[in-house]
Amino acid sequence: MKIFLLFFIIGGDFIQVIINNAEESITKEAKAHGNGALVLVPKRWIGRKVQITLLEEEKTSEGGKI
């Protein structure tokens, strides 16, 4: 069993994320894909259970959401 302890500073707020029973951890940017978004993971992860966590607030443009 591996335990990952991740720390993030987002918008001035400090967030601590503890992941138990994790095999591996990566941080990537979601890319636009059709009407949604896509996050590519290593090929060796095919068929494995993964969890995606949003780490930052939605960006805004001129007072409105993008």
N, C-alpha and C positions, 0 to 999 in steps of 0.2 A: 504494500500500500504506500502510495506517495501522497503527500499533502503539499499543496501549493498555497502560499500566502502572498497575495498581491496587494499593492498599495497604489491608489490613484488619487491625484488631486484634480478635481473637475470643478471649474467655475468657482474656485476658492473653497470648495467643500472637500474634505478629506474622506475618502471611502476606503474601507478595508474589506477585502474579499478573501474568504477562506474557502478553498475547494478541497473537500475530502475525497479520497479514493480516485483522484485524477491521475491519469497516466501521462498526460502531456498538456501544455498550455501554450497558446499562441495569441497574439494580438494583431488584428488586421482591420482594414477599412472596408466597410460594405460598399459595393459598387452598384450603380443603377443597372437593373435588368428587367426589361418589360415594364410591368406595373408594380414591381417589387424591388428587392435588392438581393445581391448575391455575395456570399463570403466563401472564397475558395479555401479548402483545407487540403492537407497532404493526401495523396492517393492512398496511402496505407490506412487512412481513416475510413475508407469505403466500407459500409456495412456495420460500422461501430456506432454506438450511441454518443452524441455530442450535445453540448449545451451552448447556446449563444446568449451573451449578456450585453445589453446596451450600456456603454460606459460614459457617454456624454450626452448632454441635453441637445435638443434639436436647435440647429442654427436658425437665426432669424434675419430677415432682410427688410430694412426700412419699417420696423415695427410690426411686421407680419411674418407668419411662418412661411418657410420656403416650400 
